Amino acid sequence: MLQNLQLNLSSFFRESRGAALESSLRKLGVEKLTKDDVQKMQWEALEAKIGNWIQFMRIAVKLLLAGERKICDQIFEGANFNRDQCFAEMATNSVVTLLSFGDAVAKSKRSPEKLFVLLDMYEVMRELQSEIEVVFEGKACSEMRETALGLTKRLAQTAQETFADFEEAVEKDASKTIVQDGTVHPLTSYVINYVKFLFDYQSTLKLLFQEFETGSETESQLAVVTTRIMQALQNNLDGKSKQYKDPALTHLFLMNNVHYMVRSVRRSEAKDILGDDWIQRHRRIVQQNANQYKRVAWAKVLQALSVQGAPGSTGSSTPADLNSSGVSRAVIKERFKAFNTQFEELHAKQSLWIVPDQELRESLRLAIAEVLLPAYRSFIKRFGNLVGSGKNPLKYIRYSPELVDKLLNEFFEGQQYGEPKHQHRL
């Protein structure tokens, strides 16, 4: 008689409390979704549902399921039958519905933007793990415990695979977008922001790496992952730089993008993970490209200011046509004209180029000025008298050194400037 009463009571409990639990979850907004359902969703809608699911998990485990477990234990305290079995049968449908969404997300097609929500989902499952073990204690609830643990591991696995996907996607990014002005490429800023977000999840990532023990410290694993992503980005930028026809712009592009990487790392937690060696090595790459830019871009201009190897007097030259260096007036005229042409072409072209970092921009201008202005002043001092006393000196000495210095400050601003006004003061 007592046994029948207990069976009837347990059956009533399963049906009534099971229905109440399912109703509570429905009111929250919990719905059973498949992998196909998730796959069809727009990213914004899916992201919102994942945010809701994380909250639902906390409410369901900490309040609803914990409450139902307490009710079950109180009602059947001292009863001669398996309370764990009764609770498991009551909660199974609700737990399956609750975890199905997480499972569908973990099994859906991977994409870089999903990494952070996967980490959020993994984080909440790890957070709730001890409470899940308490609520679903006993052999009868082992299947639900294992299902929850399985979801945790599946989320970790998918997140780790997404890491690898992202690294590969960065290296193989084949976008034909060329930043015509040599500034920071959209891929660079995207990857750097992605890496910055990763460091908001350091504690979660340490737990995730522990799921797949390799014997190394979790900090070093994070460093390995980050280093590989940054190297993949650099490899891709090297490839993109080769799309430029102008080698000077190739080096300016690499200078800008590697500098952006270095500056971003120095200002973030990535600095502690990648280390000073990484920063110093990449600063050298920035400097190497700056030096290569100067060499390639300004070689012809500086060559125009050199008389080394220039032809001297000819049979028809008179002493008045010669400088003390023995260089003819005609040669000097050609050198001044070549300087004017080369400088004007560079000004027209490179004022449209961009060095977005102010400190780097000013440093590069200064480096150019330190080489160009002394050479130009010396050339005018040595040979200006050969053309300055003629009928049209401004035809040859179009720019004073002061004006050249001023015009250098228009380089790398990304602005269209008119033809420089000639200004000469001897």
C-alpha positions as CSV (number, residue, x, y, z in Angstrom):
1,M,0.0,0.0,0.0
2,L,2.7,2.5,1.0
3,Q,4.8,1.5,-2.0
4,N,1.9,2.1,-4.3
5,L,1.4,5.5,-2.7
6,Q,5.0,6.4,-3.2
7,L,4.9,5.3,-6.8
8,N,1.8,7.4,-7.5
9,L,3.4,10.3,-5.7
10,S,6.6,10.0,-7.7
11,S,4.6,9.8,-10.9
12,F,2.6,12.9,-10.0
13,F,5.9,14.7,-9.1
14,R,7.5,13.8,-12.4
15,E,4.5,15.0,-14.4
16,S,3.6,18.1,-12.4
17,R,7.1,19.4,-11.6
18,G,8.4,18.4,-15.0
19,A,5.6,20.4,-16.7
20,A,6.2,23.3,-14.4
21,L,10.0,23.3,-15.1
22,E,9.4,23.1,-18.9
23,S,6.9,26.0,-18.6
24,S,9.4,28.1,-16.6
25,L,12.0,27.6,-19.3
26,R,9.6,28.4,-22.1
27,K,8.7,31.7,-20.3
28,L,12.4,32.5,-20.1
29,G,12.6,32.0,-23.9
30,V,14.4,28.6,-24.0
31,E,13.7,26.8,-27.2
32,K,15.0,23.6,-28.7
33,L,17.1,24.3,-31.8
34,T,19.0,22.1,-34.2
35,K,22.4,22.6,-35.9
36,D,20.5,23.5,-39.1
37,D,18.3,26.0,-37.2
38,V,21.5,27.7,-35.9
39,Q,23.2,27.6,-39.3
40,K,20.3,29.5,-41.0
41,M,20.4,32.4,-38.5
42,Q,21.9,35.7,-39.3
43,W,25.0,36.4,-37.1
44,E,23.4,39.2,-35.1
45,A,20.4,37.1,-34.3
46,L,22.5,34.1,-33.3
47,E,24.8,36.3,-31.1
48,A,21.8,37.6,-29.3
49,K,20.4,34.1,-28.7
50,I,23.8,33.0,-27.4
51,G,23.8,35.9,-24.9
52,N,20.3,34.9,-23.8
53,W,21.3,31.2,-23.5
54,I,24.2,32.0,-21.2
55,Q,21.7,33.8,-18.9
56,F,19.2,30.9,-19.2
57,M,21.9,28.4,-18.2
58,R,22.7,30.3,-15.0
59,I,19.0,30.7,-14.1
60,A,18.2,27.1,-14.9
61,V,21.1,25.5,-13.0
62,K,21.4,27.9,-10.0
63,L,17.6,28.5,-9.4
64,L,15.2,26.3,-11.3
65,L,17.0,22.9,-11.3
66,A,18.6,23.5,-7.9
67,G,15.1,24.4,-6.5
68,E,13.5,21.3,-8.1
69,R,16.2,19.1,-6.6
70,K,15.6,20.5,-3.2
71,I,11.8,20.0,-3.5
72,C,12.4,16.4,-4.6
73,D,14.7,15.6,-1.7
74,Q,12.3,17.2,0.8
75,I,9.2,15.4,-0.5
76,F,10.9,12.0,-0.8
77,E,13.1,12.2,2.3
78,G,13.1,8.7,3.9
79,A,11.1,7.2,1.0
80,N,12.1,3.6,0.0
81,F,12.9,4.3,-3.6
82,N,15.4,6.1,-5.8
83,R,15.0,9.9,-5.5
84,D,17.8,10.5,-8.0
85,Q,15.9,8.4,-10.6
86,C,12.7,10.4,-9.9
87,F,14.5,13.7,-10.3
88,A,16.3,12.5,-13.4
89,E,13.1,11.5,-15.2
90,M,11.5,14.8,-14.2
91,A,14.3,17.0,-15.5
92,T,15.6,15.1,-18.5
93,N,13.4,16.8,-21.2
94,S,14.2,20.3,-19.8
95,V,17.9,19.6,-19.7
96,V,18.0,18.2,-23.2
97,T,16.2,21.3,-24.5
98,L,18.5,23.6,-22.6
99,L,21.7,21.9,-23.7
100,S,20.6,21.3,-27.3
101,F,21.2,24.9,-28.3
102,G,24.7,24.9,-27.0
103,D,25.3,21.6,-28.8
104,A,23.9,23.0,-32.0
105,V,26.2,26.1,-31.8
106,A,29.3,23.9,-31.1
107,K,28.5,21.7,-34.1
108,S,27.6,24.5,-36.5
109,K,30.0,25.8,-39.1
110,R,33.0,27.5,-37.6
111,S,33.8,31.1,-38.3
112,P,36.3,33.6,-36.6
113,E,33.6,35.8,-35.1
114,K,32.1,32.8,-33.3
115,L,35.3,32.3,-31.2
116,F,34.4,34.8,-28.5
117,V,30.8,33.6,-28.0
118,L,32.2,30.0,-27.9
119,L,34.5,31.1,-25.2
120,D,31.6,32.8,-23.4
121,M,29.6,29.6,-23.6
122,Y,32.5,27.5,-22.5
123,E,33.1,29.9,-19.6
124,V,29.6,29.6,-18.3
125,M,29.7,25.7,-18.5
126,R,32.9,25.7,-16.5
127,E,31.4,28.2,-14.0
128,L,28.4,25.9,-13.5
129,Q,30.3,22.6,-13.5
130,S,30.4,22.2,-9.7
131,E,26.8,23.1,-9.3
132,I,25.8,20.7,-12.1
133,E,27.6,17.9,-10.2
134,V,25.7,18.7,-7.0
135,V,22.3,19.0,-8.7
136,F,22.7,15.9,-10.8
137,E,24.4,13.7,-8.2
138,G,23.8,10.0,-8.1
139,K,24.0,7.2,-10.7
140,A,20.6,7.9,-12.1
141,C,21.6,11.4,-13.1
142,S,25.0,10.4,-14.6
143,E,23.7,10.7,-18.2
144,M,22.8,14.4,-17.6
145,R,26.2,15.1,-15.9
146,E,28.0,13.5,-18.8
147,T,25.9,15.4,-21.4
148,A,26.8,18.7,-19.7
149,L,30.5,17.7,-19.5
150,G,30.4,16.6,-23.1
151,L,29.1,20.0,-24.2
152,T,31.8,21.7,-22.2
153,K,34.5,19.6,-24.0
154,R,32.8,20.1,-27.4
155,L,32.8,23.9,-26.9
156,A,36.4,23.8,-26.0
157,Q,37.3,21.6,-29.0
158,T,35.3,23.9,-31.4
159,A,37.0,27.0,-29.9
160,Q,40.4,25.4,-30.4
161,E,39.7,24.4,-34.0
162,T,38.4,28.0,-34.6
163,F,41.8,29.2,-33.5
164,A,43.5,27.1,-36.1
165,D,40.9,28.2,-38.7
166,F,41.6,31.9,-37.9
167,E,45.3,31.5,-38.2
168,E,44.9,29.8,-41.6
169,A,42.3,32.4,-42.8
170,V,44.7,35.2,-41.9
171,E,47.6,33.8,-43.7
172,K,45.5,32.9,-46.8
173,D,43.4,36.0,-46.9
174,A,43.3,36.7,-50.6
175,S,41.4,40.0,-50.6
176,K,42.5,42.1,-53.6
177,T,41.9,45.3,-51.7
178,I,44.9,47.5,-52.1
179,V,45.3,50.5,-49.8
180,Q,46.4,52.9,-52.5
181,D,48.0,55.3,-50.0
182,G,50.0,52.6,-48.2
183,T,48.2,53.1,-44.8
184,V,47.3,50.3,-42.4
185,H,45.4,47.6,-44.1
186,P,41.9,46.7,-42.8
187,L,43.1,43.1,-42.3
188,T,45.8,44.4,-39.9
189,S,43.4,46.3,-37.7
190,Y,40.9,43.4,-37.8
191,V,43.5,40.9,-36.7
192,I,45.0,43.1,-34.0
193,N,41.6,43.9,-32.5
194,Y,40.9,40.1,-32.6
195,V,44.1,39.4,-30.7
196,K,43.3,42.2,-28.2
197,F,39.9,40.6,-27.5
198,L,41.6,37.3,-26.9
199,F,43.4,38.7,-23.9
200,D,40.1,39.6,-22.3
201,Y,39.7,35.9,-22.1
202,Q,43.0,34.9,-20.6
203,S,41.6,33.0,-17.6
204,T,39.1,31.2,-19.8
205,L,41.8,30.3,-22.3
206,K,43.9,28.8,-19.6
207,L,41.0,26.5,-18.6
208,L,40.4,25.7,-22.3
209,F,44.1,24.8,-22.9
210,Q,43.9,22.5,-19.8
211,E,41.2,20.5,-21.6
212,F,43.9,19.3,-24.0
213,E,47.0,18.9,-21.8
214,T,50.2,19.0,-23.7
215,G,52.6,19.3,-20.8
216,S,53.4,23.0,-21.4
217,E,52.3,25.9,-19.4
218,T,49.0,27.5,-20.4
219,E,50.7,30.9,-20.7
220,S,53.2,29.6,-23.2
221,Q,50.4,28.0,-25.2
222,L,48.6,31.3,-25.4
223,A,51.9,32.9,-26.5
224,V,52.3,30.2,-29.2
225,V,48.8,30.8,-30.5
226,T,49.3,34.6,-30.5
227,T,52.7,34.4,-32.1
228,R,51.4,32.1,-34.9
229,I,48.5,34.5,-35.6
230,M,50.8,37.5,-35.7
231,Q,53.2,35.6,-38.0
232,A,50.3,34.6,-40.3
233,L,49.4,38.3,-40.5
234,Q,52.9,39.3,-41.3
235,N,53.2,36.7,-44.0
236,N,50.0,37.9,-45.6
237,L,51.1,41.6,-45.5
238,D,54.4,40.6,-47.2
239,G,52.3,39.1,-50.0
240,K,50.0,42.1,-50.2
241,S,53.0,44.5,-50.3
242,K,54.2,42.9,-53.6
243,Q,51.0,44.1,-55.3
244,Y,52.4,47.6,-55.4
245,K,54.2,48.7,-58.6
246,D,56.2,51.3,-56.8
247,P,58.8,49.7,-54.5
248,A,58.9,52.8,-52.3
249,L,55.2,52.3,-51.5
250,T,55.9,48.6,-50.8
251,H,58.2,49.6,-48.0
252,L,56.0,52.4,-46.7
253,F,53.1,49.9,-46.5
254,L,55.1,47.4,-44.6
255,M,56.5,50.1,-42.3
256,N,53.0,51.3,-41.5
257,N,51.5,47.9,-40.9
258,V,54.3,46.4,-38.8
259,H,54.5,49.6,-36.8
260,Y,50.8,49.4,-36.1
261,M,51.3,45.8,-34.9
262,V,54.2,46.8,-32.6
263,R,52.4,49.8,-31.2
264,S,49.2,47.8,-30.5
265,V,51.1,45.1,-28.8
266,R,53.1,47.5,-26.6
267,R,49.8,49.1,-25.5
268,S,48.0,45.9,-24.6
269,E,48.4,42.7,-22.5
270,A,49.9,41.0,-25.5
271,K,53.2,42.7,-24.6
272,D,53.6,40.4,-21.6
273,I,52.8,37.3,-23.6
274,L,54.8,38.0,-26.8
275,G,57.7,39.6,-24.8
276,D,60.3,42.3,-25.4
277,D,62.2,40.2,-27.9
278,W,59.2,40.1,-30.3
279,I,58.7,43.8,-29.9
280,Q,62.4,44.6,-30.6
281,R,62.6,42.3,-33.5
282,H,59.6,43.9,-35.2
283,R,60.7,47.4,-34.4
284,R,63.8,46.5,-36.4
285,I,61.6,45.4,-39.3
286,V,59.9,48.8,-39.1
287,Q,63.2,50.6,-39.2
288,Q,64.5,48.4,-42.1
289,N,61.5,49.2,-44.2
290,A,61.8,52.9,-43.4
291,N,65.4,52.8,-44.5
292,Q,64.5,50.9,-47.6
293,Y,61.8,53.4,-48.4
294,K,64.3,56.3,-48.1
295,R,66.9,54.6,-50.3
296,V,64.4,53.6,-53.1
297,A,62.3,56.8,-53.1
298,W,65.0,59.4,-52.9
299,A,67.9,57.8,-54.8
300,K,67.2,59.7,-58.0
301,V,66.8,63.0,-56.2
302,L,70.1,62.6,-54.4
303,Q,71.8,61.4,-57.6
304,A,70.7,64.7,-59.2
305,L,72.6,66.5,-56.5
306,S,75.8,64.6,-57.1
307,V,78.4,65.6,-59.8
308,Q,80.5,62.5,-59.3
309,G,81.2,61.1,-62.7
310,A,79.7,64.1,-64.4
311,P,81.4,65.2,-67.7
312,G,83.7,68.2,-67.3
313,S,84.7,70.8,-69.8
314,T,84.3,70.3,-73.5
315,G,86.3,71.8,-76.3
316,S,83.7,74.5,-76.7
317,S,83.5,75.4,-72.9
318,T,85.0,78.6,-71.8
319,P,86.4,79.2,-68.3
320,A,83.3,81.2,-67.4
321,D,81.2,78.1,-68.1
322,L,83.1,76.0,-65.6
323,N,83.0,75.8,-61.8
324,S,86.1,75.4,-59.7
325,S,85.3,71.7,-59.6
326,G,85.6,71.6,-63.4
327,V,81.9,70.8,-64.0
328,S,80.3,72.6,-66.9
329,R,77.4,75.0,-66.6
330,A,75.3,72.8,-68.9
331,V,75.7,69.8,-66.6
332,I,74.7,71.8,-63.6
333,K,71.6,73.2,-65.3
334,E,70.6,69.6,-66.1
335,R,71.2,68.5,-62.5
336,F,69.0,71.4,-61.2
337,K,66.3,70.6,-63.7
338,A,66.5,66.9,-62.8
339,F,66.2,67.7,-59.1
340,N,63.2,69.9,-59.7
341,T,61.4,67.3,-61.8
342,Q,62.1,64.5,-59.4
343,F,61.2,66.4,-56.3
344,E,57.9,67.7,-57.8
345,E,56.9,64.1,-58.9
346,L,57.6,62.8,-55.4
347,H,55.7,65.7,-53.8
348,A,52.7,65.2,-56.1
349,K,52.6,61.4,-55.4
350,Q,53.8,61.0,-51.8
351,S,51.6,63.8,-50.4
352,L,48.8,61.4,-51.2
353,W,50.4,58.6,-49.3
354,I,49.7,58.2,-45.6
355,V,51.7,57.5,-42.5
356,P,48.9,57.5,-40.0
357,D,51.0,57.5,-36.8
358,Q,52.0,61.1,-36.1
359,E,55.3,60.3,-34.4
360,L,56.3,57.9,-37.2
361,R,55.3,60.4,-39.8
362,E,57.4,63.2,-38.3
363,S,60.3,60.9,-37.7
364,L,60.3,59.8,-41.4
365,R,60.1,63.4,-42.6
366,L,63.0,64.3,-40.4
367,A,65.1,61.4,-41.6
368,I,64.5,62.5,-45.2
369,A,65.3,66.2,-44.4
370,E,68.5,65.2,-42.6
371,V,69.8,63.6,-45.8
372,L,68.2,65.8,-48.5
373,L,68.6,69.4,-47.1
374,P,72.4,69.3,-46.4
375,A,72.9,67.8,-49.9
376,Y,70.7,70.4,-51.5
377,R,72.3,73.3,-49.6
378,S,75.8,72.1,-50.5
379,F,74.8,71.8,-54.2
380,I,73.4,75.3,-54.3
381,K,76.5,76.7,-52.5
382,R,78.9,75.0,-54.9
383,F,77.1,75.4,-58.2
384,G,74.4,78.1,-57.7
385,N,76.7,80.8,-59.1
386,L,76.7,79.0,-62.5
387,V,73.0,79.4,-63.0
388,G,72.1,82.1,-60.5
389,S,73.6,84.9,-62.6
390,G,71.9,83.9,-65.8
391,K,68.8,85.3,-67.5
392,N,66.3,83.0,-65.7
393,P,67.7,81.6,-62.4
394,L,64.3,80.4,-61.2
395,K,64.1,78.0,-64.1
396,Y,66.9,76.0,-62.3
397,I,66.8,76.9,-58.7
398,R,63.1,76.8,-58.2
399,Y,63.1,76.0,-54.5
400,S,65.0,77.4,-51.6
401,P,66.1,74.8,-49.0
402,E,63.6,76.4,-46.6
403,L,60.8,75.8,-49.1
404,V,61.9,72.2,-49.7
405,D,61.8,71.7,-45.9
406,K,58.3,73.2,-45.7
407,L,57.1,71.0,-48.6
408,L,58.4,67.9,-46.9
409,N,55.8,68.5,-44.2
410,E,53.1,68.0,-46.8
411,F,54.3,64.4,-47.4
412,F,52.3,61.4,-46.1
413,E,49.2,63.5,-45.2
414,G,46.9,61.8,-47.8
415,Q,46.0,65.2,-49.3
416,Q,46.0,66.5,-52.8
417,Y,48.2,69.6,-53.0
418,G,48.6,71.9,-56.0
419,E,51.9,72.4,-57.7
420,P,54.4,73.9,-55.2
421,K,54.9,77.6,-55.7
422,H,58.4,78.4,-56.7
423,Q,60.2,80.4,-54.1
424,H,63.9,81.1,-54.2
425,R,66.1,83.0,-51.8
426,L,69.9,82.9,-52.3
